[in-house]
Amino acid sequence: MWGRMLAWGALIALLVLVGLQLIKAQEGPVSVGQRAPDFVLTTFDGETIALTDLAGKVVVLNFWASWCKPCESEAADLEAAWRAHQDRDDIVFLGVDYVDTEPEARGYLEKFDITYPNGPDLRTSISQAFRIRGVPETYIIGKDGILVHAQIGPFSSLAQIQSILIPLLTP
């Protein structure tokens, strides 16, 4: 009898857990105006970067993958935007490699000459926190930690990226 009760209890707990995950998945991506979820990214170079350490900076968080063709279409524009602002101390670009292998990811970074910090999304913890639906997706986080722009799909141009960033960087 105790075995049956334990089995039923475990089954109910499992169903509740699955139900909560389904509800979370239905919520869609993090919304503009919400506080950005905290995360820690370990880059391919071994550097650990936490969102909490970037307070007071604009953060451009790009989710990409080496197998993603739309990611390729925006890679040069993101790098150009980074290079235009890299001398500032109030903006950071971060790339999050989604469901990929390290050799292919490093090849992608080299192919597109991407110089801003990038790292793998180990256990997909960052993408789950932002509830991404695919790649590319880019989240721009204001200096106060609030999400100010969510780009689902690739940016169309460098001008589009700059039109979002420049007002955030003006005092």
Backbone hydrogen bonds, N-H to C=O, Kabsch-Sander energy under -0.5 kcal/mol:
donor,donor_aa,acceptor,acceptor_aa,energy
5,M,1,M,-2.2
6,L,2,W,-2.4
7,A,3,G,-2.3
8,W,4,R,-2.7
9,G,5,M,-2.4
10,A,6,L,-2.4
11,L,7,A,-2.2
12,I,8,W,-2.5
13,A,9,G,-2.3
14,L,10,A,-2.3
15,L,11,L,-2.4
16,V,12,I,-2.3
17,L,13,A,-2.3
18,V,14,L,-2.6
19,G,15,L,-2.5
20,L,16,V,-2.4
21,Q,17,L,-2.0
22,L,18,V,-2.2
23,I,19,G,-2.1
24,K,20,L,-2.3
25,A,21,Q,-2.3
26,Q,22,L,-1.6
27,E,23,I,-0.7
27,E,24,K,-1.0
28,G,25,A,-0.8
30,V,130,F,-1.5
33,G,147,L,-2.9
34,Q,31,S,-2.0
36,A,145,G,-2.8
41,L,49,I,-3.3
43,T,41,L,-0.7
43,T,47,E,-3.1
44,F,118,N,-2.7
46,G,43,T,-1.9
49,I,41,L,-3.0
49,I,47,E,-0.5
51,L,39,F,-2.2
53,D,50,A,-1.1
54,L,51,L,-2.0
55,A,52,T,-0.9
56,G,143,K,-2.1
57,K,54,L,-1.8
58,V,90,D,-2.8
59,V,141,I,-2.4
60,V,92,V,-3.0
61,L,59,V,-0.7
61,L,139,Y,-3.0
62,N,60,V,-0.7
62,N,94,L,-2.8
63,F,61,L,-0.5
63,F,137,E,-3.5
64,W,96,V,-2.3
68,C,65,A,-1.5
69,K,67,W,-0.7
72,E,68,C,-1.1
72,E,69,K,-0.5
73,S,69,K,-1.1
74,E,70,P,-0.8
74,E,71,C,-0.8
75,A,71,C,-1.1
76,A,72,E,-0.6
78,L,74,E,-2.5
79,E,75,A,-2.2
80,A,76,A,-2.4
81,A,77,D,-2.3
82,W,78,L,-2.4
83,R,79,E,-2.8
84,A,80,A,-1.8
85,H,81,A,-1.1
85,H,82,W,-0.9
86,Q,82,W,-1.6
88,R,85,H,-2.2
92,V,58,V,-2.6
94,L,60,V,-3.0
95,G,117,P,-2.6
96,V,62,N,-3.4
97,D,95,G,-0.6
97,D,119,G,-2.9
98,Y,64,W,-3.3
98,Y,96,V,-0.5
105,A,101,T,-2.5
106,R,102,E,-3.0
107,G,103,P,-1.9
108,Y,104,E,-2.1
109,L,105,A,-2.3
110,E,106,R,-2.1
111,K,107,G,-2.8
112,F,108,Y,-2.1
113,D,110,E,-1.1
114,I,109,L,-2.5
115,T,113,D,-0.5
119,G,95,G,-1.9
121,D,97,D,-2.4
122,L,120,P,-1.4
124,T,121,D,-2.4
125,S,122,L,-1.6
128,Q,124,T,-2.0
129,A,125,S,-1.7
130,F,126,I,-2.0
131,R,127,S,-0.6
132,I,127,S,-2.1
137,E,63,F,-1.3
138,T,151,Q,-2.4
139,Y,61,L,-2.8
140,I,149,H,-2.9
141,I,59,V,-3.0
141,I,139,Y,-0.6
142,G,146,I,-3.1
145,G,142,G,-2.2
147,L,34,Q,-3.1
148,V,140,I,-2.8
149,H,140,I,-1.5
151,Q,138,T,-3.5
152,I,150,A,-0.8
153,G,136,P,-2.2
153,G,151,Q,-0.8
161,I,157,S,-1.5
162,Q,158,L,-2.9
163,S,159,A,-2.2
164,I,160,Q,-0.9
164,I,161,I,-0.9
165,L,161,I,-2.3
166,I,162,Q,-2.6
168,L,164,I,-0.6
168,L,165,L,-0.8
169,L,165,L,-1.3
169,L,166,I,-0.6
170,T,166,I,-0.9
